[in-house]
């Protein structure tokens, strides 16, 4: 399990990755929620100011199950992160070095 901070977004954004693929999806989301509450309290001062986006291995750029944790202070910030993530996913997928 690895928690990664994404600095390229103007909103506090983290990704919890199940590198070993050992957790069932429900357990991964539960762990992400537990961490999200703590991160949101630190980032925004409100334990409830977060959004979770669960990605299974089949739809991710890297075939690892993960959950995006977005700590947003407003609906506008939440919309901004969805926009940036959508635009990022429109870009061509980078090739793995062979």
Backbone atoms as SQL, in Angstrom:
CREATE TABLE atoms (id INTEGER PRIMARY KEY, chain TEXT, resi INTEGER, resn TEXT, atom TEXT, x REAL, y REAL, z REAL);
INSERT INTO atoms VALUES
  (1, 'A', 1, 'UNK', 'N', 0.848, -1.171, 0.000),
  (2, 'A', 1, 'UNK', 'CA', 0.000, 0.000, 0.000),
  (3, 'A', 1, 'UNK', 'C', 0.895, 1.236, 0.000),
  (4, 'A', 2, 'UNK', 'N', 0.639, 2.143, -0.915),
  (5, 'A', 2, 'UNK', 'CA', 1.449, 3.356, -0.996),
  (6, 'A', 2, 'UNK', 'C', 0.542, 4.562, -1.191),
  (7, 'A', 3, 'UNK', 'N', 0.801, 5.618, -0.425),
  (8, 'A', 3, 'UNK', 'CA', 0.079, 6.877, -0.568),
  (9, 'A', 3, 'UNK', 'C', 0.995, 7.863, -1.289),
  (10, 'A', 4, 'UNK', 'N', 0.527, 8.370, -2.429),
  (11, 'A', 4, 'UNK', 'CA', 1.333, 9.273, -3.260),
  (12, 'A', 4, 'UNK', 'C', 0.645, 10.630, -3.313),
  (13, 'A', 5, 'UNK', 'N', 1.390, 11.694, -3.110),
  (14, 'A', 5, 'UNK', 'CA', 0.839, 13.036, -3.245),
  (15, 'A', 5, 'UNK', 'C', 1.090, 13.525, -4.662),
  (16, 'A', 6, 'UNK', 'N', 0.030, 13.958, -5.320),
  (17, 'A', 6, 'UNK', 'CA', 0.136, 14.505, -6.673),
  (18, 'A', 6, 'UNK', 'C', 0.232, 16.016, -6.560),
  (19, 'A', 7, 'UNK', 'N', 1.338, 16.593, -6.989),
  (20, 'A', 7, 'UNK', 'CA', 1.560, 18.029, -6.851),
  (21, 'A', 7, 'UNK', 'C', 1.165, 18.817, -8.088),
  (22, 'A', 8, 'UNK', 'N', 0.804, 18.161, -9.162),
  (23, 'A', 8, 'UNK', 'CA', 0.527, 18.889, -10.397),
  (24, 'A', 8, 'UNK', 'C', -0.851, 19.537, -10.420),
  (25, 'A', 9, 'UNK', 'N', -1.686, 19.262, -9.472),
  (26, 'A', 9, 'UNK', 'CA', -3.023, 19.841, -9.416),
  (27, 'A', 9, 'UNK', 'C', -3.055, 20.985, -8.401),
  (28, 'A', 10, 'UNK', 'N', -3.899, 21.977, -8.623),
  (29, 'A', 10, 'UNK', 'CA', -3.989, 23.093, -7.673),
  (30, 'A', 10, 'UNK', 'C', -4.811, 22.754, -6.430),
  (31, 'A', 11, 'UNK', 'N', -5.264, 21.516, -6.337),
  (32, 'A', 11, 'UNK', 'CA', -6.061, 21.049, -5.197),
  (33, 'A', 11, 'UNK', 'C', -5.277, 19.921, -4.540),
  (34, 'A', 12, 'UNK', 'N', -5.401, 19.766, -3.209),
  (35, 'A', 12, 'UNK', 'CA', -4.703, 18.675, -2.523),
  (36, 'A', 12, 'UNK', 'C', -5.231, 17.346, -3.047),
  (37, 'A', 13, 'UNK', 'N', -4.348, 16.553, -3.641),
  (38, 'A', 13, 'UNK', 'CA', -4.735, 15.334, -4.335),
  (39, 'A', 13, 'UNK', 'C', -3.732, 14.236, -4.011),
  (40, 'A', 14, 'UNK', 'N', -4.248, 13.107, -3.566),
  (41, 'A', 14, 'UNK', 'CA', -3.420, 11.957, -3.206),
  (42, 'A', 14, 'UNK', 'C', -3.952, 10.730, -3.925),
  (43, 'A', 15, 'UNK', 'N', -3.095, 9.733, -4.080),
  (44, 'A', 15, 'UNK', 'CA', -3.509, 8.462, -4.668),
  (45, 'A', 15, 'UNK', 'C', -3.022, 7.346, -3.743),
  (46, 'A', 16, 'UNK', 'N', -3.961, 6.488, -3.336),
  (47, 'A', 16, 'UNK', 'CA', -3.630, 5.316, -2.538),
  (48, 'A', 16, 'UNK', 'C', -3.584, 4.125, -3.493),
  (49, 'A', 17, 'UNK', 'N', -2.402, 3.524, -3.645),
  (50, 'A', 17, 'UNK', 'CA', -2.191, 2.448, -4.619),
  (51, 'A', 17, 'UNK', 'C', -1.987, 1.130, -3.881),
  (52, 'A', 18, 'UNK', 'N', -2.700, 0.114, -4.334),
  (53, 'A', 18, 'UNK', 'CA', -2.532, -1.244, -3.809),
  (54, 'A', 18, 'UNK', 'C', -1.530, -1.970, -4.700),
  (55, 'A', 19, 'UNK', 'N', -0.242, -1.755, -4.419),
  (56, 'A', 19, 'UNK', 'CA', 0.817, -2.287, -5.276),
  (57, 'A', 19, 'UNK', 'C', 0.855, -3.812, -5.310),
  (58, 'A', 20, 'UNK', 'N', 0.498, -4.430, -4.202),
  (59, 'A', 20, 'UNK', 'CA', 0.535, -5.882, -4.148),
  (60, 'A', 20, 'UNK', 'C', -0.742, -6.541, -4.628),
  (61, 'A', 21, 'UNK', 'N', -1.751, -5.713, -4.947),
  (62, 'A', 21, 'UNK', 'CA', -3.065, -6.220, -5.362),
  (63, 'A', 21, 'UNK', 'C', -3.612, -7.222, -4.362),
  (64, 'A', 22, 'UNK', 'N', -3.326, -6.972, -3.086),
  (65, 'A', 22, 'UNK', 'CA', -3.691, -7.926, -2.045),
  (66, 'A', 22, 'UNK', 'C', -5.057, -7.644, -1.427),
  (67, 'A', 23, 'UNK', 'N', -5.557, -6.427, -1.541),
  (68, 'A', 23, 'UNK', 'CA', -6.805, -6.052, -0.872),
  (69, 'A', 23, 'UNK', 'C', -8.002, -6.198, -1.788),
  (70, 'A', 24, 'UNK', 'N', -9.100, -6.700, -1.246),
  (71, 'A', 24, 'UNK', 'CA', -10.351, -6.629, -2.007),
  (72, 'A', 24, 'UNK', 'C', -10.751, -5.158, -2.183),
  (73, 'A', 25, 'UNK', 'N', -11.522, -4.858, -3.225),
  (74, 'A', 25, 'UNK', 'CA', -11.892, -3.476, -3.544),
  (75, 'A', 25, 'UNK', 'C', -12.548, -2.770, -2.361),
  (76, 'A', 26, 'UNK', 'N', -13.447, -3.436, -1.659),
  (77, 'A', 26, 'UNK', 'CA', -14.148, -2.811, -0.531),
  (78, 'A', 26, 'UNK', 'C', -13.175, -2.422, 0.582),
  (79, 'A', 27, 'UNK', 'N', -12.181, -3.252, 0.822),
  (80, 'A', 27, 'UNK', 'CA', -11.190, -2.950, 1.857),
  (81, 'A', 27, 'UNK', 'C', -10.294, -1.791, 1.427),
  (82, 'A', 28, 'UNK', 'N', -9.943, -1.737, 0.138),
  (83, 'A', 28, 'UNK', 'CA', -9.126, -0.634, -0.378),
  (84, 'A', 28, 'UNK', 'C', -9.866, 0.695, -0.227),
  (85, 'A', 29, 'UNK', 'N', -11.144, 0.711, -0.556),
  (86, 'A', 29, 'UNK', 'CA', -11.940, 1.937, -0.430),
  (87, 'A', 29, 'UNK', 'C', -12.087, 2.326, 1.041),
  (88, 'A', 30, 'UNK', 'N', -12.280, 1.350, 1.926),
  (89, 'A', 30, 'UNK', 'CA', -12.395, 1.641, 3.361),
  (90, 'A', 30, 'UNK', 'C', -11.099, 2.252, 3.899),
  (91, 'A', 31, 'UNK', 'N', -9.963, 1.715, 3.471),
  (92, 'A', 31, 'UNK', 'CA', -8.669, 2.272, 3.891),
  (93, 'A', 31, 'UNK', 'C', -8.486, 3.673, 3.326),
  (94, 'A', 32, 'UNK', 'N', -8.888, 3.886, 2.084),
  (95, 'A', 32, 'UNK', 'CA', -8.786, 5.215, 1.475),
  (96, 'A', 32, 'UNK', 'C', -9.662, 6.214, 2.231),
  (97, 'A', 33, 'UNK', 'N', -10.857, 5.808, 2.617),
  (98, 'A', 33, 'UNK', 'CA', -11.742, 6.711, 3.365),
  (99, 'A', 33, 'UNK', 'C', -11.125, 7.097, 4.713),
  (100, 'A', 34, 'UNK', 'N', -10.547, 6.112, 5.394),
  (101, 'A', 34, 'UNK', 'CA', -9.902, 6.389, 6.682),
  (102, 'A', 34, 'UNK', 'C', -8.775, 7.415, 6.507),
  (103, 'A', 35, 'UNK', 'N', -7.959, 7.223, 5.483),
  (104, 'A', 35, 'UNK', 'CA', -6.862, 8.165, 5.234),
  (105, 'A', 35, 'UNK', 'C', -7.385, 9.513, 4.751),
  (106, 'A', 36, 'UNK', 'N', -8.446, 9.492, 3.947),
  (107, 'A', 36, 'UNK', 'CA', -9.020, 10.733, 3.405),
  (108, 'A', 36, 'UNK', 'C', -9.527, 11.637, 4.514),
  (109, 'A', 37, 'UNK', 'N', -10.175, 11.064, 5.523),
  (110, 'A', 37, 'UNK', 'CA', -10.678, 11.878, 6.629),
  (111, 'A', 37, 'UNK', 'C', -9.544, 12.598, 7.341),
  (112, 'A', 38, 'UNK', 'N', -8.451, 11.893, 7.558),
  (113, 'A', 38, 'UNK', 'CA', -7.288, 12.502, 8.215),
  (114, 'A', 38, 'UNK', 'C', -6.650, 13.567, 7.331),
  (115, 'A', 39, 'UNK', 'N', -6.476, 13.264, 6.037),
  (116, 'A', 39, 'UNK', 'CA', -5.883, 14.234, 5.115),
  (117, 'A', 39, 'UNK', 'C', -6.763, 15.473, 4.963),
  (118, 'A', 40, 'UNK', 'N', -8.069, 15.278, 4.862),
  (119, 'A', 40, 'UNK', 'CA', -8.988, 16.414, 4.713),
  (120, 'A', 40, 'UNK', 'C', -8.940, 17.310, 5.949),
  (121, 'A', 41, 'UNK', 'N', -8.849, 16.710, 7.130),
  (122, 'A', 41, 'UNK', 'CA', -8.754, 17.506, 8.357),
  (123, 'A', 41, 'UNK', 'C', -7.496, 18.372, 8.324),
  (124, 'A', 42, 'UNK', 'N', -6.394, 17.789, 7.875),
  (125, 'A', 42, 'UNK', 'CA', -5.128, 18.521, 7.788),
  (126, 'A', 42, 'UNK', 'C', -5.175, 19.604, 6.710),
  (127, 'A', 43, 'UNK', 'N', -5.716, 19.269, 5.537),
  (128, 'A', 43, 'UNK', 'CA', -5.691, 20.180, 4.378),
  (129, 'A', 43, 'UNK', 'C', -6.742, 21.280, 4.459),
  (130, 'A', 44, 'UNK', 'N', -7.940, 20.934, 4.921),
  (131, 'A', 44, 'UNK', 'CA', -9.054, 21.880, 4.850),
  (132, 'A', 44, 'UNK', 'C', -9.627, 22.263, 6.208),
  (133, 'A', 45, 'UNK', 'N', -9.267, 21.505, 7.248),
  (134, 'A', 45, 'UNK', 'CA', -9.846, 21.768, 8.564),
  (135, 'A', 45, 'UNK', 'C', -11.208, 21.118, 8.754),
  (136, 'A', 46, 'UNK', 'N', -11.650, 20.318, 7.777),
  (137, 'A', 46, 'UNK', 'CA', -12.954, 19.653, 7.836),
  (138, 'A', 46, 'UNK', 'C', -12.781, 18.204, 7.390),
  (139, 'A', 47, 'UNK', 'N', -13.069, 17.255, 8.271),
  (140, 'A', 47, 'UNK', 'CA', -12.899, 15.827, 7.969),
  (141, 'A', 47, 'UNK', 'C', -13.779, 15.349, 6.823),
  (142, 'A', 48, 'UNK', 'N', -14.812, 16.086, 6.480),
  (143, 'A', 48, 'UNK', 'CA', -15.764, 15.667, 5.458),
  (144, 'A', 48, 'UNK', 'C', -15.493, 16.287, 4.077),
  (145, 'A', 49, 'UNK', 'N', -14.454, 17.084, 3.932),
  (146, 'A', 49, 'UNK', 'CA', -14.181, 17.788, 2.665),
  (147, 'A', 49, 'UNK', 'C', -13.257, 16.982, 1.765),
  (148, 'A', 50, 'UNK', 'N', -13.752, 15.856, 1.298),
  (149, 'A', 50, 'UNK', 'CA', -12.956, 15.031, 0.396),
  (150, 'A', 50, 'UNK', 'C', -13.868, 14.285, -0.570),
  (151, 'A', 51, 'UNK', 'N', -13.262, 13.840, -1.668),
  (152, 'A', 51, 'UNK', 'CA', -13.925, 13.008, -2.664),
  (153, 'A', 51, 'UNK', 'C', -13.019, 11.820, -2.937),
  (154, 'A', 52, 'UNK', 'N', -13.610, 10.643, -3.080),
  (155, 'A', 52, 'UNK', 'CA', -12.860, 9.443, -3.440),
  (156, 'A', 52, 'UNK', 'C', -13.255, 9.009, -4.845),
  (157, 'A', 53, 'UNK', 'N', -12.272, 8.622, -5.641),
  (158, 'A', 53, 'UNK', 'CA', -12.522, 8.053, -6.964),
  (159, 'A', 53, 'UNK', 'C', -11.769, 6.728, -7.016),
  (160, 'A', 54, 'UNK', 'N', -12.521, 5.631, -7.076),
  (161, 'A', 54, 'UNK', 'CA', -11.914, 4.298, -7.102),
  (162, 'A', 54, 'UNK', 'C', -11.702, 3.856, -8.543),
  (163, 'A', 55, 'UNK', 'N', -10.484, 3.437, -8.862),
  (164, 'A', 55, 'UNK', 'CA', -10.159, 2.904, -10.185),
  (165, 'A', 55, 'UNK', 'C', -9.671, 1.474, -10.037),
  (166, 'A', 56, 'UNK', 'N', -10.339, 0.572, -10.711),
  (167, 'A', 56, 'UNK', 'CA', -9.870, -0.805, -10.746),
  (168, 'A', 56, 'UNK', 'C', -8.700, -0.922, -11.702),
  (169, 'A', 57, 'UNK', 'N', -8.028, -2.050, -11.660),
  (170, 'A', 57, 'UNK', 'CA', -6.834, -2.250, -12.485),
  (171, 'A', 57, 'UNK', 'C', -7.144, -2.196, -13.974),
  (172, 'A', 58, 'UNK', 'N', -8.351, -2.568, -14.376),
  (173, 'A', 58, 'UNK', 'CA', -8.691, -2.641, -15.785),
  (174, 'A', 58, 'UNK', 'C', -8.830, -1.303, -16.484),
  (175, 'A', 59, 'UNK', 'N', -9.080, -0.216, -15.740),
  (176, 'A', 59, 'UNK', 'CA', -9.271, 1.087, -16.383),
  (177, 'A', 59, 'UNK', 'C', -8.194, 2.096, -16.018),
  (178, 'A', 60, 'UNK', 'N', -7.155, 1.636, -15.381),
  (179, 'A', 60, 'UNK', 'CA', -6.082, 2.536, -14.954),
  (180, 'A', 60, 'UNK', 'C', -4.952, 2.549, -15.984),
  (181, 'A', 61, 'UNK', 'N', -4.199, 3.635, -16.014),
  (182, 'A', 61, 'UNK', 'CA', -3.020, 3.696, -16.901),
  (183, 'A', 61, 'UNK', 'C', -2.023, 2.614, -16.515),
  (184, 'A', 62, 'UNK', 'N', -1.783, 2.499, -15.216),
  (185, 'A', 62, 'UNK', 'CA', -0.975, 1.385, -14.712),
  (186, 'A', 62, 'UNK', 'C', -1.951, 0.378, -14.143),
  (187, 'A', 63, 'UNK', 'N', -1.754, -0.878, -14.430),
  (188, 'A', 63, 'UNK', 'CA', -2.715, -1.905, -14.040),
  (189, 'A', 63, 'UNK', 'C', -2.641, -2.226, -12.550),
  (190, 'A', 64, 'UNK', 'N', -2.863, -1.210, -11.733),
  (191, 'A', 64, 'UNK', 'CA', -2.887, -1.389, -10.285),
  (192, 'A', 64, 'UNK', 'C', -4.155, -0.741, -9.735),
  (193, 'A', 65, 'UNK', 'N', -4.882, -1.442, -8.877),
  (194, 'A', 65, 'UNK', 'CA', -6.055, -0.825, -8.255),
  (195, 'A', 65, 'UNK', 'C', -5.613, 0.368, -7.407),
  (196, 'A', 66, 'UNK', 'N', -6.368, 1.466, -7.495),
  (197, 'A', 66, 'UNK', 'CA', -6.019, 2.638, -6.705),
  (198, 'A', 66, 'UNK', 'C', -7.247, 3.508, -6.466),
  (199, 'A', 67, 'UNK', 'N', -7.111, 4.397, -5.487),
  (200, 'A', 67, 'UNK', 'CA', -8.178, 5.331, -5.142),
  (201, 'A', 67, 'UNK', 'C', -7.587, 6.728, -5.111),
  (202, 'A', 68, 'UNK', 'N', -8.211, 7.654, -5.829),
  (203, 'A', 68, 'UNK', 'CA', -7.828, 9.061, -5.764),
  (204, 'A', 68, 'UNK', 'C', -8.520, 9.676, -4.556),
  (205, 'A', 69, 'UNK', 'N', -7.768, 10.426, -3.763),
  (206, 'A', 69, 'UNK', 'CA', -8.296, 11.156, -2.610),
  (207, 'A', 69, 'UNK', 'C', -8.119, 12.635, -2.918),
  (208, 'A', 70, 'UNK', 'N', -9.218, 13.337, -3.047),
  (209, 'A', 70, 'UNK', 'CA', -9.189, 14.750, -3.401),
  (210, 'A', 70, 'UNK', 'C', -9.745, 15.546, -2.230),
  (211, 'A', 71, 'UNK', 'N', -8.924, 16.403, -1.662),
  (212, 'A', 71, 'UNK', 'CA', -9.341, 17.251, -0.540),
  (213, 'A', 71, 'UNK', 'C', -9.684, 18.626, -1.105),
  (214, 'A', 72, 'UNK', 'N', -10.962, 18.878, -1.261),
  (215, 'A', 72, 'UNK', 'CA', -11.418, 20.128, -1.874),
  (216, 'A', 72, 'UNK', 'C', -12.181, 20.965, -0.859),
  (217, 'A', 73, 'UNK', 'N', -11.967, 22.266, -0.915),
  (218, 'A', 73, 'UNK', 'CA', -12.635, 23.188, -0.005),
  (219, 'A', 73, 'UNK', 'C', -13.979, 23.669, -0.553),
  (220, 'A', 74, 'UNK', 'N', -14.218, 23.441, -1.856),
  (221, 'A', 74, 'UNK', 'CA', -15.456, 23.931, -2.471),
  (222, 'A', 74, 'UNK', 'C', -15.835, 23.049, -3.663),
  (223, 'A', 75, 'UNK', 'N', -17.051, 23.244, -4.139),
  (224, 'A', 75, 'UNK', 'CA', -17.511, 22.524, -5.331),
  (225, 'A', 75, 'UNK', 'C', -16.698, 22.942, -6.548),
  (226, 'A', 76, 'UNK', 'N', -16.276, 24.189, -6.577),
  (227, 'A', 76, 'UNK', 'CA', -15.466, 24.690, -7.691),
  (228, 'A', 76, 'UNK', 'C', -14.133, 23.939, -7.766),
  (229, 'A', 77, 'UNK', 'N', -13.482, 23.749, -6.632),
  (230, 'A', 77, 'UNK', 'CA', -12.230, 23.000, -6.618),
  (231, 'A', 77, 'UNK', 'C', -12.460, 21.552, -7.045),
  (232, 'A', 78, 'UNK', 'N', -13.560, 20.970, -6.588),
  (233, 'A', 78, 'UNK', 'CA', -13.889, 19.599, -6.971),
  (234, 'A', 78, 'UNK', 'C', -14.090, 19.504, -8.486),
  (235, 'A', 79, 'UNK', 'N', -14.801, 20.451, -9.068),
  (236, 'A', 79, 'UNK', 'CA', -15.021, 20.469, -10.515),
  (237, 'A', 79, 'UNK', 'C', -13.701, 20.630, -11.261),
  (238, 'A', 80, 'UNK', 'N', -12.810, 21.454, -10.721),
  (239, 'A', 80, 'UNK', 'CA', -11.513, 21.679, -11.347),
  (240, 'A', 80, 'UNK', 'C', -10.697, 20.397, -11.399),
  (241, 'A', 81, 'UNK', 'N', -10.696, 19.626, -10.335),
  (242, 'A', 81, 'UNK', 'CA', -9.919, 18.390, -10.321),
  (243, 'A', 81, 'UNK', 'C', -10.502, 17.374, -11.303),
  (244, 'A', 82, 'UNK', 'N', -11.833, 17.303, -11.405),
  (245, 'A', 82, 'UNK', 'CA', -12.453, 16.411, -12.396),
  (246, 'A', 82, 'UNK', 'C', -12.054, 16.829, -13.808),
  (247, 'A', 83, 'UNK', 'N', -12.025, 18.121, -14.071),
  (248, 'A', 83, 'UNK', 'CA', -11.633, 18.627, -15.387),
  (249, 'A', 83, 'UNK', 'C', -10.192, 18.237, -15.709),
  (250, 'A', 84, 'UNK', 'N', -9.278, 18.489, -14.773),
  (251, 'A', 84, 'UNK', 'CA', -7.868, 18.160, -15.001),
  (252, 'A', 84, 'UNK', 'C', -7.667, 16.659, -15.189),
  (253, 'A', 85, 'UNK', 'N', -8.348, 15.849, -14.393),
  (254, 'A', 85, 'UNK', 'CA', -8.192, 14.397, -14.533),
  (255, 'A', 85, 'UNK', 'C', -8.753, 13.924, -15.876),
  (256, 'A', 86, 'UNK', 'N', -9.864, 14.503, -16.290),
  (257, 'A', 86, 'UNK', 'CA', -10.435, 14.142, -17.578),
  (258, 'A', 86, 'UNK', 'C', -9.515, 14.514, -18.727),
  (259, 'A', 87, 'UNK', 'N', -8.945, 15.706, -18.667),
  (260, 'A', 87, 'UNK', 'CA', -8.016, 16.143, -19.717),
  (261, 'A', 87, 'UNK', 'C', -6.765, 15.262, -19.745),
  (262, 'A', 88, 'UNK', 'N', -6.270, 14.902, -18.574),
  (263, 'A', 88, 'UNK', 'CA', -5.080, 14.047, -18.490),
  (264, 'A', 88, 'UNK', 'C', -5.356, 12.703, -19.151),
  (265, 'A', 89, 'UNK', 'N', -6.563, 12.177, -18.965),
  (266, 'A', 89, 'UNK', 'CA', -6.898, 10.883, -19.531),
  (267, 'A', 89, 'UNK', 'C', -7.160, 10.929, -21.034),
  (268, 'A', 90, 'UNK', 'N', -7.294, 12.118, -21.614),
  (269, 'A', 90, 'UNK', 'CA', -7.429, 12.240, -23.055),
  (270, 'A', 90, 'UNK', 'C', -6.079, 12.185, -23.763),
  (271, 'A', 91, 'UNK', 'N', -5.001, 12.461, -23.030),
  (272, 'A', 91, 'UNK', 'CA', -3.663, 12.433, -23.612),
  (273, 'A', 91, 'UNK', 'C', -3.264, 10.999, -23.961),
  (274, 'A', 92, 'UNK', 'N', -2.402, 10.814, -24.960),
  (275, 'A', 92, 'UNK', 'CA', -1.944, 9.465, -25.292),
  (276, 'A', 92, 'UNK', 'C', -1.249, 8.830, -24.096),
  (277, 'A', 93, 'UNK', 'N', -1.459, 7.546, -23.953),
  (278, 'A', 93, 'UNK', 'CA', -0.844, 6.820, -22.849),
  (279, 'A', 93, 'UNK', 'C', 0.637, 6.648, -23.111),
  (280, 'A', 94, 'UNK', 'N', 1.502, 6.969, -22.115),
  (281, 'A', 94, 'UNK', 'CA', 2.944, 6.792, -22.325),
  (282, 'A', 94, 'UNK', 'C', 3.288, 5.299, -22.470),
  (283, 'A', 95, 'UNK', 'N', 4.269, 5.026, -23.287),
  (284, 'A', 95, 'UNK', 'CA', 4.694, 3.640, -23.494),
  (285, 'A', 95, 'UNK', 'C', 5.667, 3.231, -22.413),
  (286, 'A', 96, 'UNK', 'N', 5.542, 1.972, -21.981),
  (287, 'A', 96, 'UNK', 'CA', 6.502, 1.425, -21.022),
  (288, 'A', 96, 'UNK', 'C', 7.799, 1.133, -21.738),
  (289, 'A', 97, 'UNK', 'N', 8.944, 1.499, -21.135),
  (290, 'A', 97, 'UNK', 'CA', 10.222, 1.189, -21.782),
  (291, 'A', 97, 'UNK', 'C', 10.418, -0.319, -21.875),
  (292, 'A', 98, 'UNK', 'N', 10.850, -0.771, -23.007),
  (293, 'A', 98, 'UNK', 'CA', 11.010, -2.227, -23.213),
  (294, 'A', 98, 'UNK', 'C', 12.434, -2.656, -22.921);
